[in-house]
Amino acid sequence: MEAPFISIVIPAYNEGQRLPRFVTELTRVFLERPAPPTEFIVVDDGSLPEHATLQQACVEEAQARLTAQRSPHRFSYVAAPHNQGKGSAIRLGWRVASPTAAWFAFVDADGAISAEELHRLVELTTTDTGRDHDVIAGSRILMAGRRVVRNLHRHLQGRVFATLTDSNFQLRFYDTQCGVKLVRAAMLRPLLDVLQEERWLLDVEMLVLLKRQGARAIEVPIDWEDFGGSKVVPGLDGLRMFWGLLQLRRRLERLTLPAPESREGAPSLPPSPVGVTGSDTR
C-alpha cells in the first residue's frame, strides 16, 4: 500500500446518523476520481455507544471496499477515551497520522462540505496552489459559481466572530471557522505539542501560530450546506468563543514557538498576507 500523501482527520461526536453517509460518499468519490494517496482518520470523540458502533462500522465497511478495489486510499478509526472537544479529537488524529504524509487536514463529519468539494481541495495540494502555499482553507464566501446554504443567525454570528478574531490577531481571514483546512505537515508537526485548544478555537490558534512561522495561506471559496443538527448552542457558545478569543490572545502573547521544519524544495519565507482565490468579497 502506498504511503499517504495527505492525512485527513474527521472528528466525530455522536455522528452515527450523518457520518456513514459522508464516509460512503468519500469512498465513492475517491475511488472514481484521481487523487493522491489519502488517509482518512475518523476520531470518535467519546460518542455514546449507539453512535460509536455505527461510526466504527461505516469506517470498516469503507476500508473493506477500498481494499477490494486495491485503492491507494485508506480509512482508520481511533476512539478517544472520553469526550474532550473537536480540537482535541483533531490533534489526536494528527498524532496517529502517517509520519510520511506531506499534508495534514481535517474536515467536519456532518457532510456540510461535500466529498466532491473535499476532493477538489485535496487535488489543489498537487498544483501550483499547493506548491505556493502552506495552508489551504475552505471559506464560505457566497460569490459567483459557489453555493452556500446557511441560516441567517449563524451567518451573522460568524461575521461578528470573524471581525473580533481579525481585530485580535490580524489574520485577514474571511472565515476562520469553516470546517475544512489543509496544512503542510512540515509546518504543523512542530506545533502539535504547542496547540492546546480543545474545541472550536483550534482553527484560530493554529492559523495564528502558522502565521508566526511564516506559513503562506490562502482561502478557497467552497460549496457548503447546513444540514441541521449543529452542536453549536446559539448565544451561549458565541459568548464562550468571544471570551475564549481573549484568553487565547493572552496565552499566545507569552508563547515561544519551536523552529519549523524546512519545506521541501522551498526557501524559508517571511510571513505573507492571507489571500482569497476569486473576487475579494470583503
N, C-alpha and C positions, 0 to 999 in steps of 0.2 A: 504494500500500500504506500502511495506517495506521501511524503511529509506535507502537512497542511501549509499552504501559503498564507492563509488567514484563519484565525480562530475567533469565532463569534459566540459570545455568551448570550443566552436567553434566560434572564431571571424570571422565575415563575413562583407565584404565591397564590394558591387556590385557583389555578387556571385550568382545572380539569375539563372545563367546557370549551374554552377558546383555544388553548394551546394545541390540542390534537388537530384541529382544522388548519392551524397555521403551519404545524410541522408537516402535515400532508402536502400542503401547497409548496413549502420549501423543497421537499423531496422531489415533487414533480418538476418544479421549475429548474432546479439544479441538475436534474437528470436530462432534461430536454434541451438545455441551453449550455453552451460552452462557458466555463468559469474556471478560475484557478482552484486547485485543491482546497476545499473549505471544510473546516472543523466546526460543527455546531455543538456547543456545550450547554445543555439545559440544566440550570441550577435551581433545585427545589428549595425555596427559602422557608422551610418549616411548614409546608402546607398540611392541611387536615388529611387524614388517611385516605378518605374517599377521593380527594383531588390528587394526592400523591400517586395513588395506584393508576389513575388514568394518565397522568403525566408521564410516568415511567413506561407504561405500556406503549404509548404513542412513539416514544423515542426508540424503544426496542423494535417496534414494527418498521420505523423509518430506516434504522440501521440494517435490518434484515433485507429490506428492499434494495438499499444501496449495495449491500454485499452481493445479492443475487445478480445485480446489473454490473458488477465489477467496477463500481464507480470510485473515483479517487476521493470523493467526499465521505464524511463520517459524522455520526451523531453519538453523543455520550450523555450520560445522566449522572449528576452529582447532587447528593442530598446534604444540605446544611443541617447541623444538629438541632437548630431551632430558628424561629423567625427573628431576623435582625434588620431586615430592610433591603430595598432594591440595591443600594450602593454596596452593601456587604456581600450580597449574592454575586454581583458583577465582579467584585475584587476576588472572591473565592474562585470564580470561573477562570479568571485570568491567571491565577496562581497554578491551576492544574492544566492550563493550556499547553499546547506543544511548544517546547523550548526553541524550536527552529522556525516558528511562524514569523513571517515578515510583518504582519499586521495583526493587531488585536482590535476587537469590535464588540459592541453589544447592540441588541435590538429588543424592543418590548415584546412580550409574549402575546399581546392581545390581538395582533393582526392588523392594527391600525395602519401600520406600514406593511404593504403587501409584499409577498415573496418576490414579485416581479421588480418592485422598487428596490428591495434589498439587493437583488441580483445586479441591478443597474449600478448601484454604488460599489459593489464588490468588483465589478468589471473596471470601474474607474481607477482602482489601485494599480492596474497594469498599463494605464495610459499615461500621457503626459501629466494629467491631473495628479495621479499618484506619485509620479516621479518628482513633481514640483512642489508637493505639499506633504505635510506630516499628519494632518488631521483633515478628514473628510466628514463633515457633519451634515446630516439631513436637516432641512429647515422647512417649516410650514408657512411658506410665503405664497399667498394667493396671487398668482401672476399668470400671464398668458401661457396656455399649454399645461397648467397644473390644476389639480383638483384637491381642495382642502375642505373637508366637511367637519365642522366643529361648532358646538353650541356657543352662543354669544357670551355667556357668563365666563366660560373657560377661556375664550379668546381675550376678553378684556382683562381678566386676572393675569393671563400670560403676558399681555403687553405691559401692565403695571410692573410685574415682576422683572421683565426684561429691562425696563427703564431703571429700576433700582439696582439691578445687577450691573448695568453699564456704568452707573454713577459711582459704584463702589470699586469696580475692577477694570473699567475701560477695555472690555473685551471686544467691543464693536461687533457683537453678535446680535443678529435679529432674533434668534430663537435658541437660547442655550438649552432648553428643556425638551427639545424634540428627541424622541426615544430611539435614535439610531446614530451611532458615531463610530468611525473607523480611525484608528490611530496607529502610526508606525510603531512597531513593537520596540525598536531600539530606543525610541523616545520615552516609551511608557514603562518598560521594565524597571528602570532605576527608581521610578516613583511608586512602585507597588507597596513599599514599606513606609511610604510617606502619606499616601492617601488614607484618610480617616472617616470621611463622611459615609454614614450608614444608609442614608435614604436618598431623597431626591436631589440633594445638593452635590452629589458626587460629580455630576456634569460640570457644574461651575468650578468646583475645586480642581478637577482635572484640567479644565481649559486654562485656568489661571496659572497652574504650575507648568503646564506645557508652554504657555506663552513666555514665562520666565526663562524656560530652557531654550528659547529661540525657535519653537515649532512654527511651521508655516501652515496656517489653517485656512480652509475655505468652506463656506456653506453652500450646499447644493439643494435647491428647491425640489421638493418631492410631493407626490400624491399622498394624502393622509385622510383617513376617515375614522371618526369616533364612533365605535360600535356600542358605546354604553358600557356600564359595569366598571367605570373608573373607581379606583380605590382612594382617589383624592376627595377629602371632605371639604366642600365649598366653605370659604370663610375661615374655618379653623386651620386647615392646612396652609392656607395663604398666609395667615399670621405667623404660623410656625416657620414657614420658609423665609419670610421677611426678617424675623428675629434670627433665624439661622444664618442669614447673609451677614449680619453684623458680627455674630460670633465667629464666622468663618474668616471675615476680614481681619479681626484681631489676631486670630491664630496664625494666619498665613503671613502677617506682617513680621512675626517673630521667627519664621521658619527659614532654615538654611537648607538648600537643596543639594542632592548629590550630583555629580557630573553625569551628563547624559552619555549614552553610548554613541559612537560615531555612526552617522548614516552611511550605508554602503554606497560608495561612489558619489557621495555628496559632500561638499565642503561645509564647515561649520558656519552658520549664518546668524546674524543678529535678529532679534525679534522683528517681525514684519506685521503690517496691519492685516486683519482678517478680511477676506474677500467674500463676495457673494456672486455665484455664477448667474448670468442673466441680468435683467434690469435691476437697478438699485431701487428697492421698494421702501426705503426709509422715508 
